[in-house]
Structures are given as structure tokens and as C-alpha cells.
């Protein structure tokens, strides 16, 4: 099946998220052994799908980084625990914003919409 979120590597992160390009990114930093990451995955994938299918996809993309595969990237992004959800504004000079709320899907979605604006069908 198609992936609606982009698995990011050091190179693709530097070429997309770090560039800005007028598009914001909401990125999950994860590890496969992390129980919370595995619990979050269905929510993350469905959120990524809805965003990709909505008009917000022109303003925001959803990505994920494996900190086991890319430890150096996670160090430079100062990832302190998993899952770490970080919103990267479309202007690369703006500071990334880490999400510190609950891992309930609704809370994540409300927070993301506070960043990117309303997303149709996201609260289902």
C-alpha cells in the first residue's frame, strides 16, 4: 500500500524539512523498540493519509525518522525521547516546535491544526 508519510533519512531530511520550501513538516522521531511509538503508529499513518488527501498537503507534510537508522540526525535535532513529534515551520529560519501534549490522537490533531489551520475530515 502507499505510504502517506515519508520515511526520512539524513539526506532527505536535509533536502526537504531543513530547506523549508514553503512547506511545513510534522515529523515523528521513533525507535522500533519504543512501545509508545508502536501504539502511535496507526494514528500517525491515518493522520498522514488525511493530511495528504486534503488541501493542507500543500502547506504541511508528515514524515517519520527512525532514530535507530539515523542516530546522528536525531542527535542534531536534539531528540530526547520517543516518540518525539516535532513541527517544522515552512520558514527554515523559524524554530521547530516540539509537541509535548498527550498521545491521544485527538490532542495531537487539535495541536497540529493550531499550527496549520483546519483540516477537513481529520477529527473523525
ABEGO torsion letter per residue (X at the ends): XBBABBBBBAAAAAAAAAAGGGBBBBBBBBBAABAAAAAAAAAAAAAAAAAAABAAAAABBBBBBBAAABAAAAAAAGBABOBBBBBBBABAABBBBBBABBABAAAAAAAAAAAAEBBBGAAX
